[in-house]
Amino acid sequence: MTTALDALLRVDRAAFSLDLPLDAAPGEVVALLGPNGAGKSTALRALAGLLPLTDGHLRLDGAMLEDPAAGVHTPAEQRPVGVVFQDYLLFPHLSALDNVAFGLRCRGHRRREARALALPWLERMGLAEHAAARPGSLSGGQAQRVALARALAVRPRLLLLDEPLAALDARTRLDVRAQLRRHLAEFEAVAILVTHDPLDAMVLADRLVVIEDGRTVQSGTPSEISRRPRTDYIARLVGLNLYRGTAAGHRVELPDGQELFTSEEISGPAFVAFPPAAVTLHRHRPDGSARNVWPLTVAGLDLHGDQVRVDLTGPLPLAADLTPAAAAELDLAPGIEVWAAVKAAQTHAYPA
Ligand SMILES: Nc1ncnc2c1ncn2[C@@H]1O[C@H](COP(=O)(O)OP(=O)(O)OP(=O)(O)O)[C@@H](O)[C@H]1O
Protein backbone atom coordinates (compact mmCIF):
# COMPACT_ATOMS: atom_id res chain seq x y z
CA MET A 1 0.00 0.00 0.00
CA THR A 2 1.21 3.53 -0.74
CA THR A 3 1.21 5.35 2.55
CA ALA A 4 -0.10 8.88 2.35
CA LEU A 5 -0.34 9.37 6.10
CA ASP A 6 2.46 8.06 8.25
CA ALA A 7 2.17 9.19 11.85
CA LEU A 8 3.19 8.30 15.34
CA LEU A 9 1.20 10.61 17.55
CA ARG A 10 2.73 10.97 21.00
CA VAL A 11 1.24 13.62 23.20
CA ASP A 12 1.79 13.90 26.95
CA ARG A 13 -0.78 15.77 28.97
CA ALA A 14 -1.09 16.10 32.74
CA ALA A 15 -2.58 12.71 33.59
CA PHE A 16 -2.87 11.28 30.10
CA SER A 17 -0.58 10.16 27.32
CA LEU A 18 -1.45 9.40 23.71
CA ASP A 19 0.76 6.92 21.88
CA LEU A 20 -0.91 6.20 18.57
CA PRO A 21 0.65 4.93 15.34
CA LEU A 22 -1.60 5.90 12.43
CA ASP A 23 -1.09 5.08 8.74
CA ALA A 24 -3.45 5.47 5.82
CA ALA A 25 -3.38 5.01 2.05
CA PRO A 26 -4.69 7.62 -0.41
CA GLY A 27 -8.48 7.48 -0.58
CA GLU A 28 -8.76 5.57 2.67
CA VAL A 29 -11.30 6.58 5.32
CA VAL A 30 -10.18 5.65 8.83
CA ALA A 31 -12.46 5.99 11.84
CA LEU A 32 -11.03 6.54 15.31
CA LEU A 33 -13.43 5.02 17.81
CA GLY A 34 -13.16 4.84 21.54
CA PRO A 35 -14.84 5.61 24.86
CA ASN A 36 -14.89 9.08 26.44
CA GLY A 37 -11.42 10.25 27.32
CA ALA A 38 -9.69 7.66 25.08
CA GLY A 39 -7.77 10.38 23.26
CA LYS A 40 -9.70 10.74 19.98
CA SER A 41 -9.91 14.53 20.09
CA THR A 42 -6.30 14.75 21.22
CA ALA A 43 -5.28 12.72 18.14
CA LEU A 44 -7.38 14.87 15.81
CA ARG A 45 -6.01 18.10 17.27
CA ALA A 46 -2.47 16.80 16.95
CA LEU A 47 -3.05 15.91 13.28
CA ALA A 48 -4.51 19.37 12.63
CA GLY A 49 -1.49 21.03 14.26
CA LEU A 50 -3.59 22.54 17.06
CA LEU A 51 -1.72 20.55 19.69
CA PRO A 52 2.04 19.94 19.37
CA LEU A 53 3.45 16.41 19.47
CA THR A 54 5.65 15.65 22.44
CA ASP A 55 7.38 12.94 20.44
CA GLY A 56 6.80 10.82 17.31
CA HIS A 57 6.26 12.24 13.83
CA LEU A 58 3.67 13.20 11.23
CA ARG A 59 4.39 12.74 7.55
CA LEU A 60 1.87 13.44 4.81
CA ASP A 61 2.50 12.48 1.18
CA GLY A 62 6.18 12.08 2.02
CA ALA A 63 6.54 15.56 3.54
CA MET A 64 7.48 15.79 7.22
CA LEU A 65 4.98 18.13 8.87
CA GLU A 66 6.06 17.50 12.42
CA ASP A 67 9.08 15.92 14.04
CA PRO A 68 9.73 17.26 17.54
CA ALA A 69 13.15 15.60 17.78
CA ALA A 70 14.28 17.56 14.73
CA GLY A 71 12.47 20.73 15.77
CA VAL A 72 9.97 20.52 12.86
CA HIS A 73 6.45 21.85 13.51
CA THR A 74 4.33 23.06 10.60
CA PRO A 75 1.69 25.48 11.93
CA ALA A 76 -1.94 24.48 11.51
CA GLU A 77 -2.67 27.08 8.83
CA GLN A 78 0.20 25.85 6.67
CA ARG A 79 -0.87 22.19 6.73
CA PRO A 80 -2.77 20.78 3.75
CA VAL A 81 -5.47 19.71 6.18
CA GLY A 82 -9.23 20.37 6.15
CA VAL A 83 -11.27 20.06 9.33
CA VAL A 84 -15.00 19.58 9.85
CA PHE A 85 -15.65 20.36 13.50
CA GLN A 86 -18.43 18.72 15.48
CA ASP A 87 -20.52 21.88 15.69
CA TYR A 88 -19.21 22.99 12.26
CA LEU A 89 -17.92 26.38 13.53
CA LEU A 90 -19.45 28.24 10.61
CA PHE A 91 -19.14 32.03 10.75
CA PRO A 92 -22.67 33.24 11.56
CA HIS A 93 -22.20 36.63 9.88
CA LEU A 94 -20.95 35.19 6.58
CA SER A 95 -23.08 33.67 3.81
CA ALA A 96 -22.74 29.96 3.02
CA LEU A 97 -20.65 30.92 -0.02
CA ASP A 98 -18.30 33.14 1.99
CA ASN A 99 -17.96 30.45 4.63
CA VAL A 100 -16.75 28.06 1.92
CA ALA A 101 -14.55 30.80 0.39
CA PHE A 102 -13.00 31.58 3.78
CA GLY A 103 -10.33 28.88 3.71
CA LEU A 104 -9.36 29.89 0.17
CA ARG A 105 -9.09 33.54 1.24
CA CYS A 106 -6.80 32.43 4.07
CA ARG A 107 -4.64 30.72 1.48
CA GLY A 108 -4.15 33.90 -0.45
CA HIS A 109 -6.99 33.89 -3.02
CA ARG A 110 -8.66 37.24 -3.69
CA ARG A 111 -12.33 37.58 -2.79
CA ARG A 112 -13.78 37.12 -6.32
CA GLU A 113 -11.49 34.25 -7.10
CA ALA A 114 -12.21 32.55 -3.76
CA ARG A 115 -15.97 32.85 -4.36
CA ALA A 116 -15.62 31.48 -7.89
CA LEU A 117 -13.71 28.48 -6.56
CA ALA A 118 -16.13 28.01 -3.67
CA LEU A 119 -19.34 27.94 -5.68
CA PRO A 120 -18.75 24.57 -7.41
CA TRP A 121 -18.29 23.02 -3.96
CA LEU A 122 -21.66 24.29 -2.83
CA GLU A 123 -23.10 22.94 -6.09
CA ARG A 124 -21.58 19.53 -5.42
CA MET A 125 -23.24 19.53 -2.02
CA GLY A 126 -26.58 20.44 -3.61
CA LEU A 127 -26.56 23.83 -1.91
CA ALA A 128 -26.15 26.28 -4.81
CA GLU A 129 -29.50 27.92 -4.10
CA HIS A 130 -28.45 28.52 -0.49
CA ALA A 131 -25.22 30.35 -1.41
CA ALA A 132 -26.43 33.66 0.03
CA ALA A 133 -28.01 32.15 3.15
CA ARG A 134 -26.50 32.74 6.59
CA PRO A 135 -25.74 29.60 8.65
CA GLY A 136 -28.54 30.47 11.09
CA SER A 137 -31.16 29.91 8.40
CA LEU A 138 -29.79 26.53 7.26
CA SER A 139 -30.93 23.15 8.55
CA GLY A 140 -28.48 21.01 10.51
CA GLY A 141 -27.82 18.80 7.48
CA GLN A 142 -27.24 21.81 5.22
CA ALA A 143 -24.86 23.40 7.72
CA GLN A 144 -22.95 20.14 7.89
CA ARG A 145 -22.56 20.16 4.10
CA VAL A 146 -21.37 23.78 4.12
CA ALA A 147 -18.73 22.80 6.69
CA LEU A 148 -17.71 19.85 4.51
CA ALA A 149 -17.55 22.07 1.41
CA ARG A 150 -15.39 24.56 3.32
CA ALA A 151 -12.99 21.80 4.37
CA LEU A 152 -12.81 20.27 0.88
CA ALA A 153 -12.51 23.56 -1.04
CA VAL A 154 -8.86 23.98 -0.04
CA ARG A 155 -8.19 20.56 -1.59
CA PRO A 156 -6.70 19.08 1.58
CA ARG A 157 -4.46 16.03 1.55
CA LEU A 158 -5.88 15.09 4.94
CA LEU A 159 -9.52 15.60 5.87
CA LEU A 160 -10.39 15.47 9.57
CA LEU A 161 -13.99 14.99 10.69
CA ASP A 162 -14.83 15.35 14.38
CA GLU A 163 -18.13 13.59 15.19
CA PRO A 164 -19.53 14.88 11.89
CA LEU A 165 -23.09 13.64 12.49
CA ALA A 166 -23.38 14.11 16.25
CA ALA A 167 -25.26 17.41 16.05
CA LEU A 168 -28.05 15.97 13.85
CA ASP A 169 -31.35 14.36 14.82
CA ALA A 170 -31.87 10.70 13.97
CA ARG A 171 -33.87 11.26 10.79
CA THR A 172 -31.48 13.85 9.31
CA ARG A 173 -28.57 11.70 10.35
CA LEU A 174 -29.66 8.86 8.05
CA ASP A 175 -29.70 11.11 4.97
CA VAL A 176 -26.57 13.04 5.85
CA ARG A 177 -24.70 9.82 6.61
CA ALA A 178 -25.53 8.47 3.15
CA GLN A 179 -24.49 11.76 1.48
CA LEU A 180 -21.29 11.98 3.49
CA ARG A 181 -20.47 8.44 2.47
CA ARG A 182 -20.71 9.43 -1.20
CA HIS A 183 -18.53 12.51 -0.74
CA LEU A 184 -15.92 10.53 1.18
CA ALA A 185 -15.91 7.87 -1.54
CA GLU A 186 -15.06 10.57 -4.09
CA PHE A 187 -12.35 12.10 -1.91
CA GLU A 188 -8.94 11.01 -3.21
CA ALA A 189 -6.80 11.83 -0.15
CA VAL A 190 -6.90 10.51 3.43
CA ALA A 191 -9.91 11.09 5.68
CA ILE A 192 -9.81 10.53 9.46
CA LEU A 193 -13.09 10.49 11.28
CA VAL A 194 -13.65 10.60 15.02
CA THR A 195 -16.91 9.16 16.24
CA HIS A 196 -18.67 7.55 19.17
CA ASP A 197 -21.23 5.97 16.90
CA PRO A 198 -20.35 2.48 15.65
CA LEU A 199 -22.87 2.71 12.82
CA ASP A 200 -21.31 5.94 11.52
CA ALA A 201 -17.91 4.32 11.74
CA MET A 202 -18.98 1.12 10.00
CA VAL A 203 -20.85 2.86 7.22
CA LEU A 204 -18.34 5.62 6.57
CA ALA A 205 -14.94 4.04 7.20
CA ASP A 206 -12.82 1.53 5.33
CA ARG A 207 -10.90 0.80 8.50
CA LEU A 208 -11.53 1.30 12.21
CA VAL A 209 -8.88 2.09 14.79
CA VAL A 210 -10.25 1.52 18.27
CA ILE A 211 -8.44 3.39 21.03
CA GLU A 212 -8.72 3.03 24.76
CA ASP A 213 -6.65 5.07 27.20
CA GLY A 214 -4.48 6.60 24.49
CA ARG A 215 -3.47 3.28 22.89
CA THR A 216 -4.73 1.25 19.93
CA VAL A 217 -6.57 -1.83 21.15
CA GLN A 218 -7.70 -3.09 17.75
CA SER A 219 -7.75 -2.04 14.12
CA GLY A 220 -9.20 -3.61 11.00
CA THR A 221 -12.11 -3.45 8.59
CA PRO A 222 -15.56 -3.01 10.15
CA SER A 223 -16.46 -6.63 9.42
CA GLU A 224 -13.19 -8.00 10.85
CA ILE A 225 -13.71 -6.03 14.03
CA SER A 226 -17.37 -6.88 14.51
CA ARG A 227 -16.71 -10.57 13.91
CA ARG A 228 -13.65 -10.75 16.13
CA PRO A 229 -13.76 -8.02 18.77
CA ARG A 230 -10.81 -8.16 21.12
CA THR A 231 -12.25 -6.32 24.12
CA ASP A 232 -15.65 -6.21 25.80
CA TYR A 233 -15.89 -2.54 24.93
CA ILE A 234 -15.46 -3.32 21.23
CA ALA A 235 -17.88 -6.25 21.35
CA ARG A 236 -20.59 -4.00 22.75
CA LEU A 237 -19.65 -1.17 20.45
CA VAL A 238 -19.65 -2.88 17.09
CA GLY A 239 -22.24 -5.52 17.75
CA LEU A 240 -23.66 -5.24 14.28
CA ASN A 241 -23.59 -7.29 11.08
CA LEU A 242 -23.60 -4.89 8.17
CA TYR A 243 -23.81 -5.56 4.42
CA ARG A 244 -24.13 -3.39 1.33
CA GLY A 245 -26.02 -4.41 -1.78
CA THR A 246 -28.78 -3.50 -4.18
CA ALA A 247 -32.37 -3.66 -2.99
CA ALA A 248 -35.53 -4.48 -4.91
CA GLY A 249 -38.64 -4.73 -2.73
CA HIS A 250 -37.85 -6.84 0.32
CA ARG A 251 -34.80 -8.47 -1.24
CA VAL A 252 -31.25 -7.07 -1.11
CA GLU A 253 -28.72 -8.66 -3.42
CA LEU A 254 -25.07 -8.48 -2.32
CA PRO A 255 -22.21 -8.06 -4.85
CA ASP A 256 -21.30 -11.77 -4.65
CA GLY A 257 -24.87 -12.87 -5.43
CA GLN A 258 -25.97 -13.63 -1.85
CA GLU A 259 -29.36 -12.27 -0.91
CA LEU A 260 -30.95 -10.98 2.26
CA PHE A 261 -34.64 -10.49 2.97
CA THR A 262 -35.79 -7.52 5.01
CA SER A 263 -39.20 -6.40 6.21
CA GLU A 264 -38.61 -2.88 4.89
CA GLU A 265 -39.46 -2.22 1.27
CA ILE A 266 -36.63 -0.42 -0.41
CA SER A 267 -34.97 -0.08 -3.81
CA GLY A 268 -31.50 0.84 -5.09
CA PRO A 269 -28.19 0.79 -3.20
CA ALA A 270 -28.88 -0.22 0.38
CA PHE A 271 -27.34 -1.30 3.65
CA VAL A 272 -28.73 -4.16 5.68
CA ALA A 273 -27.80 -4.42 9.35
CA PHE A 274 -28.73 -6.82 12.13
CA PRO A 275 -27.29 -7.44 15.59
CA PRO A 276 -25.48 -10.70 16.42
CA ALA A 277 -28.22 -11.42 18.96
CA ALA A 278 -30.75 -11.67 16.10
CA VAL A 279 -28.96 -14.72 14.69
CA THR A 280 -30.07 -18.20 15.75
CA LEU A 281 -27.80 -21.20 15.14
CA HIS A 282 -28.94 -24.75 14.41
CA ARG A 283 -27.28 -28.08 13.79
CA HIS A 284 -29.86 -28.90 11.05
CA ARG A 285 -31.56 -26.66 8.53
CA PRO A 286 -34.38 -24.96 10.49
CA ASP A 287 -37.93 -25.23 9.06
CA GLY A 288 -39.23 -22.13 10.91
CA SER A 289 -40.32 -18.85 9.43
CA ALA A 290 -36.89 -17.22 9.08
CA ARG A 291 -36.31 -16.22 5.46
CA ASN A 292 -32.58 -15.73 5.84
CA VAL A 293 -30.91 -19.11 6.28
CA TRP A 294 -27.29 -19.99 5.46
CA PRO A 295 -24.98 -22.94 6.03
CA LEU A 296 -21.85 -21.55 7.73
CA THR A 297 -18.72 -22.74 9.47
CA VAL A 298 -17.68 -21.73 12.97
CA ALA A 299 -14.36 -19.89 12.73
CA GLY A 300 -14.00 -18.84 16.36
CA LEU A 301 -15.71 -18.41 19.72
CA ASP A 302 -15.08 -15.69 22.29
CA LEU A 303 -16.71 -15.03 25.62
CA HIS A 304 -17.74 -11.38 25.99
CA GLY A 305 -19.51 -10.55 29.23
CA ASP A 306 -22.30 -13.11 29.56
CA GLN A 307 -22.52 -13.86 25.83
CA VAL A 308 -20.53 -16.02 23.44
CA ARG A 309 -19.67 -14.19 20.22
CA VAL A 310 -19.47 -16.76 17.39
CA ASP A 311 -17.50 -15.82 14.29
CA LEU A 312 -18.97 -17.61 11.25
CA THR A 313 -17.52 -17.88 7.75
CA GLY A 314 -19.14 -19.06 4.53
CA PRO A 315 -21.40 -17.50 1.92
CA LEU A 316 -22.37 -14.67 4.30
CA PRO A 317 -19.76 -14.16 7.03
CA LEU A 318 -21.43 -12.99 10.21
CA ALA A 319 -21.26 -12.75 13.98
CA ALA A 320 -23.80 -14.38 16.28
CA ASP A 321 -24.25 -13.92 20.04
CA LEU A 322 -25.46 -16.88 22.08
CA THR A 323 -25.69 -17.68 25.76
CA PRO A 324 -22.92 -20.01 26.97
CA ALA A 325 -25.63 -22.66 27.58
CA ALA A 326 -26.83 -22.48 23.96
CA ALA A 327 -23.24 -22.66 22.66
CA ALA A 328 -22.60 -25.73 24.83
CA GLU A 329 -25.84 -27.41 23.75
CA LEU A 330 -24.89 -26.97 20.07
CA ASP A 331 -21.42 -28.26 20.92
CA LEU A 332 -19.89 -25.40 18.95
CA ALA A 333 -16.20 -25.48 18.14
CA PRO A 334 -14.09 -24.08 15.30
CA GLY A 335 -14.65 -26.03 12.07
CA ILE A 336 -18.19 -27.15 12.97
CA GLU A 337 -20.86 -26.55 10.32
CA VAL A 338 -24.09 -24.94 11.43
CA TRP A 339 -27.15 -23.27 9.96
CA ALA A 340 -27.63 -19.60 10.79
CA ALA A 341 -31.08 -18.02 10.57
CA VAL A 342 -32.22 -14.39 10.81
CA LYS A 343 -35.83 -13.26 10.56
CA ALA A 344 -36.47 -10.53 8.00
CA ALA A 345 -38.16 -8.48 10.75
CA GLN A 346 -34.92 -8.46 12.75
CA THR A 347 -32.96 -6.81 9.96
CA HIS A 348 -32.84 -3.12 9.27
CA ALA A 349 -32.42 -1.86 5.68
CA TYR A 350 -31.77 1.73 4.62
CA PRO A 351 -30.43 3.58 1.58
CA ALA A 352 -26.68 3.52 0.97
N1 LIG B 1 -6.31 20.61 28.01
C1 LIG B 1 -6.04 19.45 28.59
N2 LIG B 1 -5.05 19.33 29.48
C2 LIG B 1 -4.77 18.15 30.07
N3 LIG B 1 -5.43 17.02 29.82
C3 LIG B 1 -6.43 17.08 28.94
C4 LIG B 1 -6.80 18.27 28.26
N4 LIG B 1 -7.83 18.01 27.42
C5 LIG B 1 -8.10 16.71 27.58
N5 LIG B 1 -7.26 16.14 28.47
C6 LIG B 1 -7.25 14.73 28.88
O1 LIG B 1 -6.83 13.95 27.79
C7 LIG B 1 -7.52 12.70 27.78
C8 LIG B 1 -8.08 12.44 26.38
O2 LIG B 1 -9.11 13.38 26.07
P1 LIG B 1 -9.77 13.47 24.63
O3 LIG B 1 -10.68 14.64 24.66
O4 LIG B 1 -8.72 13.41 23.60
O5 LIG B 1 -10.59 12.12 24.58
P2 LIG B 1 -11.76 11.73 23.58
O6 LIG B 1 -11.50 10.31 23.23
O7 LIG B 1 -11.84 12.70 22.48
O8 LIG B 1 -13.00 11.85 24.52
P3 LIG B 1 -14.49 12.34 24.18
O9 LIG B 1 -15.08 11.22 23.40
O10 LIG B 1 -15.09 12.48 25.54
O11 LIG B 1 -14.38 13.62 23.43
C9 LIG B 1 -8.58 12.77 28.85
O12 LIG B 1 -8.10 12.03 29.96
C10 LIG B 1 -8.65 14.23 29.20
O13 LIG B 1 -8.93 14.39 30.57
The ligand as an SDF file (V2000), in Angstrom:
LIG
                    3D

 31 33  0  0  0  0  0  0  0  0999 V2000
   -6.3150   20.6140   28.0050 N   0  0  0  0  0  0  0  0  0  0  0  0
   -6.0390   19.4460   28.5910 C   0  0  0  0  0  0  0  0  0  0  0  0
   -5.0500   19.3300   29.4820 N   0  0  0  0  0  0  0  0  0  0  0  0
   -4.7740   18.1490   30.0660 C   0  0  0  0  0  0  0  0  0  0  0  0
   -5.4290   17.0210   29.8190 N   0  0  0  0  0  0  0  0  0  0  0  0
   -6.4280   17.0760   28.9390 C   0  0  0  0  0  0  0  0  0  0  0  0
   -6.7980   18.2700   28.2620 C   0  0  0  0  0  0  0  0  0  0  0  0
   -7.8280   18.0090   27.4230 N   0  0  0  0  0  0  0  0  0  0  0  0
   -8.1010   16.7070   27.5760 C   0  0  0  0  0  0  0  0  0  0  0  0
   -7.2600   16.1360   28.4740 N   0  0  0  0  0  0  0  0  0  0  0  0
   -7.2530   14.7290   28.8830 C   0  0  0  0  0  0  0  0  0  0  0  0
   -6.8320   13.9470   27.7860 O   0  0  0  0  0  0  0  0  0  0  0  0
   -7.5200   12.6990   27.7750 C   0  0  0  0  0  0  0  0  0  0  0  0
   -8.0770   12.4400   26.3800 C   0  0  0  0  0  0  0  0  0  0  0  0
   -9.1060   13.3770   26.0670 O   0  0  0  0  0  0  0  0  0  0  0  0
   -9.7670   13.4690   24.6310 P   0  0  0  0  0  0  0  0  0  0  0  0
  -10.6750   14.6420   24.6640 O   0  0  0  0  0  0  0  0  0  0  0  0
   -8.7170   13.4100   23.6000 O   0  0  0  0  0  0  0  0  0  0  0  0
  -10.5910   12.1170   24.5800 O   0  0  0  0  0  0  0  0  0  0  0  0
  -11.7570   11.7340   23.5800 P   0  0  0  0  0  0  0  0  0  0  0  0
  -11.5030   10.3110   23.2280 O   0  0  0  0  0  0  0  0  0  0  0  0
  -11.8410   12.7050   22.4850 O   0  0  0  0  0  0  0  0  0  0  0  0
  -12.9980   11.8540   24.5180 O   0  0  0  0  0  0  0  0  0  0  0  0
  -14.4900   12.3420   24.1820 P   0  0  0  0  0  0  0  0  0  0  0  0
  -15.0820   11.2200   23.4030 O   0  0  0  0  0  0  0  0  0  0  0  0
  -15.0910   12.4840   25.5380 O   0  0  0  0  0  0  0  0  0  0  0  0
  -14.3780   13.6240   23.4320 O   0  0  0  0  0  0  0  0  0  0  0  0
   -8.5760   12.7720   28.8510 C   0  0  0  0  0  0  0  0  0  0  0  0
   -8.0980   12.0310   29.9630 O   0  0  0  0  0  0  0  0  0  0  0  0
   -8.6490   14.2350   29.2040 C   0  0  0  0  0  0  0  0  0  0  0  0
   -8.9320   14.3890   30.5730 O   0  0  0  0  0  0  0  0  0  0  0  0
  1  2  1  0
  2  3  1  0
  2  7  2  0
  3  4  2  0
  4  5  1  0
  5  6  2  0
  6  7  1  0
  6 10  1  0
  7  8  1  0
  8  9  2  0
  9 10  1  0
 10 11  1  0
 11 12  1  0
 11 30  1  0
 12 13  1  0
 13 14  1  0
 13 28  1  0
 14 15  1  0
 15 16  1  0
 16 17  2  0
 16 18  1  0
 16 19  1  0
 19 20  1  0
 20 21  2  0
 20 22  1  0
 20 23  1  0
 23 24  1  0
 24 25  2  0
 24 26  1  0
 24 27  1  0
 28 29  1  0
 28 30  1  0
 30 31  1  0
M  END
$$$$
